[in-house]
Amino acid sequence: MDAVVFQENGSPYIYVEAKKSDNELQKLSDSVSEYSDNVVMDSKDRGNDPLRKCKYIVKDKPKYLWLVGPKYRLSFLIEHTEVGFRLEKLQDIPKCETGQRKPTKIRKGETWTKNQLGQ
């Protein structure tokens, strides 16, 4: 994934994947949907980006997937199952309310938590 928003407990909350073209974005969305019902975790995924993304989703169990292209954004709620997941299309990723606290400075290689973002 190109970016991850983590929950305060350190678990992934939103997976973000950015594509150079909206055509690539649509292809990825379609391919992820094909694999999502039954993700075989020991399948070879080298050179198979959609399968690799599906494995990350199954393993880490984020709540949302946000696919971003130059003109279009695709937002999904992820419903996890025993052997895969289902994607429910949303208008947008839900917005978080921010608190009064400001984020702390983050050094290169560190990640932000909701707590650090004042949420």
Backbone as CSV, one residue per row, in Angstrom:
resi,resn,N_x,N_y,N_z,CA_x,CA_y,CA_z,C_x,C_y,C_z
1,MET,0.842,-1.175,0.000,0.000,0.000,0.000,0.892,1.245,0.000
2,ASP,0.355,2.302,-0.585,1.141,3.526,-0.671,1.113,4.344,0.613
3,ALA,0.024,4.246,1.364,-0.086,4.950,2.638,-1.042,4.181,3.543
4,VAL,-0.823,4.319,4.836,-1.678,3.670,5.829,-1.966,4.663,6.938
5,VAL,-3.226,4.746,7.342,-3.617,5.507,8.525,-3.831,4.483,9.623
6,PHE,-3.113,4.660,10.730,-3.184,3.705,11.825,-4.125,4.187,12.923
7,GLN,-4.716,3.232,13.628,-5.494,3.532,14.816,-4.531,3.772,15.978
8,GLU,-5.058,4.287,17.067,-4.234,4.564,18.237,-3.541,3.297,18.740
9,ASN,-4.188,2.150,18.609,-3.593,0.894,19.075,-2.546,0.336,18.102
10,GLY,-2.295,1.042,17.004,-1.265,0.633,16.059,-1.752,-0.224,14.907
11,SER,-3.024,-0.594,14.923,-3.533,-1.416,13.828,-3.972,-0.529,12.657
12,PRO,-3.856,-1.048,11.420,-4.237,-0.259,10.249,-5.727,0.080,10.252
13,TYR,-6.050,1.311,9.882,-7.433,1.777,9.831,-7.865,2.044,8.386
14,ILE,-7.004,2.722,7.634,-7.287,3.018,6.224,-6.057,2.648,5.406
15,TYR,-6.266,1.834,4.379,-5.229,1.554,3.395,-5.480,2.464,2.197
16,VAL,-4.426,3.110,1.722,-4.520,4.023,0.582,-3.604,3.522,-0.530
17,GLU,-4.158,3.426,-1.717,-3.373,3.043,-2.896,-3.580,4.116,-3.960
18,ALA,-2.486,4.690,-4.449,-2.553,5.726,-5.481,-2.072,5.156,-6.809
19,LYS,-2.753,5.533,-7.873,-2.389,5.092,-9.221,-2.160,6.301,-10.116
20,LYS,-1.262,6.140,-11.108,-0.914,7.231,-12.028,-2.054,7.612,-12.949
21,SER,-2.914,6.653,-13.264,-4.013,6.933,-14.187,-5.319,6.387,-13.606
22,ASP,-6.405,6.977,-14.028,-7.710,6.503,-13.576,-8.028,5.134,-14.165
23,ASN,-7.452,4.820,-15.326,-7.610,3.495,-15.922,-6.965,2.429,-15.023
24,GLU,-5.749,2.695,-14.540,-5.073,1.783,-13.614,-5.884,1.623,-12.329
25,LEU,-6.466,2.719,-11.879,-7.288,2.709,-10.664,-8.482,1.772,-10.821
26,GLN,-9.168,1.871,-11.947,-10.335,1.025,-12.192,-9.928,-0.444,-12.328
27,LYS,-8.814,-0.702,-13.029,-8.331,-2.083,-13.178,-8.005,-2.695,-11.815
28,LEU,-7.348,-1.919,-10.953,-7.014,-2.429,-9.624,-8.280,-2.717,-8.832
29,SER,-9.236,-1.813,-8.874,-10.502,-2.012,-8.164,-11.199,-3.283,-8.637
30,ASP,-11.280,-3.471,-9.944,-11.930,-4.663,-10.500,-11.187,-5.937,-10.095
31,SER,-9.861,-5.913,-10.168,-9.063,-7.093,-9.848,-9.130,-7.451,-8.368
32,VAL,-9.083,-6.449,-7.506,-9.192,-6.706,-6.060,-10.543,-7.339,-5.765
33,SER,-11.584,-6.853,-6.401,-12.924,-7.416,-6.190,-12.997,-8.884,-6.623
34,GLU,-12.268,-9.235,-7.673,-12.249,-10.632,-8.148,-11.613,-11.573,-7.128
35,TYR,-10.553,-11.127,-6.463,-9.823,-11.968,-5.508,-10.430,-11.964,-4.110
36,SER,-11.184,-10.951,-3.768,-11.522,-10.684,-2.372,-12.355,-11.754,-1.673
37,ASP,-13.206,-12.475,-2.377,-14.081,-13.471,-1.741,-13.327,-14.635,-1.124
38,ASN,-12.220,-15.025,-1.744,-11.462,-16.176,-1.255,-9.980,-15.930,-1.531
39,VAL,-9.313,-15.308,-0.580,-7.901,-14.962,-0.744,-7.058,-16.127,-0.222
40,VAL,-6.347,-16.772,-1.120,-5.480,-17.895,-0.745,-4.129,-17.304,-0.342
41,MET,-3.871,-17.306,0.964,-2.708,-16.607,1.499,-1.374,-17.202,1.055
42,ASP,-1.329,-18.482,0.712,-0.054,-19.071,0.290,0.118,-19.076,-1.237
43,SER,-0.774,-18.379,-1.955,-0.617,-18.236,-3.410,0.572,-17.337,-3.713
44,LYS,1.256,-17.629,-4.794,2.362,-16.769,-5.237,1.770,-15.458,-5.741
45,ASP,2.301,-14.341,-5.241,1.771,-13.043,-5.650,2.805,-12.169,-6.357
46,ARG,3.985,-12.706,-6.607,5.001,-11.918,-7.302,4.479,-11.526,-8.686
47,GLY,4.451,-10.234,-8.967,3.949,-9.748,-10.243,2.438,-9.645,-10.304
48,ASN,1.761,-9.970,-9.191,0.300,-9.912,-9.153,-0.103,-8.912,-8.067
49,ASP,-0.055,-7.636,-8.417,-0.305,-6.559,-7.461,-1.676,-6.667,-6.783
50,PRO,-2.762,-6.932,-7.507,-4.066,-7.024,-6.839,-4.121,-8.136,-5.782
51,LEU,-3.537,-9.294,-6.077,-3.519,-10.375,-5.092,-2.698,-9.974,-3.874
52,ARG,-1.584,-9.321,-4.106,-0.739,-8.873,-2.993,-1.509,-7.888,-2.101
53,LYS,-2.237,-6.962,-2.714,-3.041,-6.005,-1.928,-4.095,-6.748,-1.105
54,CYS,-4.725,-7.751,-1.721,-5.749,-8.536,-1.013,-5.149,-9.262,0.188
55,LYS,-3.962,-9.791,0.027,-3.312,-10.483,1.143,-3.037,-9.517,2.304
56,TYR,-2.592,-8.308,1.983,-2.369,-7.307,3.034,-3.674,-7.003,3.769
57,ILE,-4.755,-6.862,3.009,-6.049,-6.554,3.619,-6.505,-7.680,4.536
58,VAL,-6.371,-8.921,4.084,-6.774,-10.068,4.907,-5.910,-10.154,6.161
59,LYS,-4.613,-9.974,6.011,-3.675,-10.107,7.134,-3.850,-8.991,8.165
60,ASP,-3.948,-7.756,7.703,-3.935,-6.605,8.619,-5.315,-6.098,9.026
61,LYS,-6.341,-6.460,8.280,-7.734,-6.123,8.585,-8.019,-4.625,8.797
62,PRO,-7.640,-3.773,7.824,-8.029,-2.366,7.932,-9.545,-2.234,7.759
63,LYS,-10.090,-1.108,8.194,-11.537,-0.893,8.095,-11.933,-0.301,6.740
64,TYR,-11.037,0.473,6.138,-11.350,1.160,4.883,-10.241,0.964,3.854
65,LEU,-10.639,1.030,2.577,-9.712,1.048,1.454,-10.043,2.276,0.628
66,TRP,-9.019,3.063,0.315,-9.216,4.284,-0.466,-8.273,4.207,-1.662
67,LEU,-8.842,4.109,-2.852,-8.078,4.063,-4.093,-8.124,5.446,-4.728
68,VAL,-6.957,5.990,-5.052,-6.853,7.384,-5.491,-6.177,7.450,-6.852
69,GLY,-6.813,8.163,-7.790,-6.247,8.412,-9.109,-6.194,9.905,-9.358
70,PRO,-5.745,10.316,-10.537,-5.655,11.747,-10.846,-6.998,12.484,-10.745
71,LYS,-8.085,11.864,-11.214,-9.385,12.533,-11.211,-10.406,11.863,-10.303
72,TYR,-10.237,10.581,-10.047,-11.258,9.817,-9.327,-10.729,9.235,-8.035
73,ARG,-11.639,9.065,-7.081,-11.359,8.425,-5.799,-12.407,7.337,-5.602
74,LEU,-11.977,6.163,-5.190,-12.898,5.078,-4.871,-12.717,4.746,-3.393
75,SER,-13.793,4.804,-2.648,-13.761,4.576,-1.208,-14.587,3.354,-0.865
76,PHE,-14.047,2.501,0.002,-14.735,1.266,0.371,-14.659,1.015,1.872
77,LEU,-15.743,0.502,2.422,-15.750,-0.085,3.754,-15.401,-1.552,3.546
78,ILE,-14.522,-2.095,4.364,-14.094,-3.492,4.214,-14.798,-4.340,5.262
79,GLU,-15.539,-5.337,4.799,-16.178,-6.314,5.685,-15.356,-7.595,5.595
80,HIS,-14.688,-7.941,6.676,-13.810,-9.111,6.691,-14.620,-10.386,6.899
81,THR,-14.230,-11.459,6.196,-14.872,-12.764,6.308,-13.821,-13.784,6.747
82,GLU,-14.222,-15.025,6.854,-13.293,-16.086,7.257,-12.158,-16.292,6.256
83,VAL,-12.446,-16.143,4.965,-11.444,-16.449,3.939,-11.124,-15.276,3.011
84,GLY,-11.623,-14.105,3.327,-11.395,-12.959,2.461,-12.071,-11.720,3.012
85,PHE,-12.714,-10.986,2.115,-13.399,-9.756,2.526,-14.363,-9.326,1.426
86,ARG,-15.270,-8.445,1.811,-16.192,-7.825,0.855,-15.980,-6.323,0.911
87,LEU,-16.104,-5.682,-0.233,-15.971,-4.234,-0.310,-17.343,-3.606,-0.510
88,GLU,-17.668,-2.669,0.355,-18.902,-1.900,0.208,-18.515,-0.498,-0.232
89,LYS,-18.946,-0.114,-1.434,-18.581,1.192,-1.978,-19.226,2.307,-1.150
90,LEU,-18.427,3.334,-0.857,-18.875,4.501,-0.101,-18.720,5.757,-0.950
91,GLN,-19.430,6.804,-0.567,-19.244,8.094,-1.240,-17.837,8.624,-0.986
92,ASP,-17.352,8.415,0.249,-16.044,8.923,0.643,-15.631,8.220,1.933
93,ILE,-14.372,8.324,2.276,-13.895,7.835,3.563,-14.479,8.768,4.624
94,PRO,-15.053,8.235,5.717,-15.614,9.113,6.759,-14.555,10.064,7.314
95,LYS,-14.979,11.263,7.591,-14.089,12.279,8.146,-13.985,12.090,9.653
96,CYS,-12.815,12.362,10.197,-12.605,12.279,11.644,-12.702,13.680,12.234
97,GLU,-13.249,13.744,13.417,-13.257,15.003,14.160,-11.878,15.186,14.769
98,THR,-11.338,16.383,14.676,-10.034,16.625,15.276,-10.218,17.239,16.654
99,GLY,-9.301,16.931,17.519,-9.326,17.468,18.877,-8.589,18.792,18.942
100,GLN,-8.355,19.277,20.129,-7.674,20.548,20.327,-6.156,20.416,20.221
101,ARG,-5.654,19.194,20.394,-4.212,19.007,20.385,-3.671,19.028,18.966
102,LYS,-2.462,19.508,18.821,-1.804,19.517,17.517,-0.904,18.290,17.407
103,PRO,-0.657,17.814,16.184,0.234,16.654,16.023,1.639,16.962,16.524
104,THR,2.289,15.951,17.034,3.676,16.102,17.422,4.529,15.995,16.173
105,LYS,5.762,16.480,16.265,6.657,16.350,15.114,6.989,14.884,14.910
106,ILE,6.937,14.453,13.689,7.229,13.068,13.337,8.530,13.056,12.542
107,ARG,9.451,12.222,12.963,10.699,12.076,12.233,10.521,11.092,11.084
108,LYS,11.378,11.187,10.092,11.322,10.292,8.936,11.316,8.834,9.407
109,GLY,10.392,8.047,8.846,10.300,6.641,9.196,9.328,6.352,10.321
110,GLU,8.876,7.379,11.040,7.902,7.172,12.104,6.495,7.225,11.517
111,THR,5.540,6.705,12.257,4.153,6.753,11.829,3.347,7.579,12.803
112,TRP,2.233,8.112,12.329,1.330,8.895,13.169,0.219,8.004,13.658
113,THR,-0.184,8.178,14.878,-1.364,7.489,15.391,-2.469,8.533,15.536
114,LYS,-3.701,8.059,15.723,-4.812,8.993,15.935,-4.541,9.857,17.149
115,ASN,-3.877,9.288,18.164,-3.542,10.041,19.366,-2.591,11.187,19.044
116,GLN,-1.574,10.908,18.232,-0.636,11.941,17.854,-1.293,13.018,17.001
117,LEU,-2.334,12.649,16.271,-3.029,13.622,15.434,-4.087,14.398,16.218
118,GLY,-4.200,14.111,17.525,-5.137,14.840,18.367,-6.557,14.353,18.200
119,GLN,-6.738,13.082,17.880,-8.094,12.551,17.682,-8.417,11.550,18.745
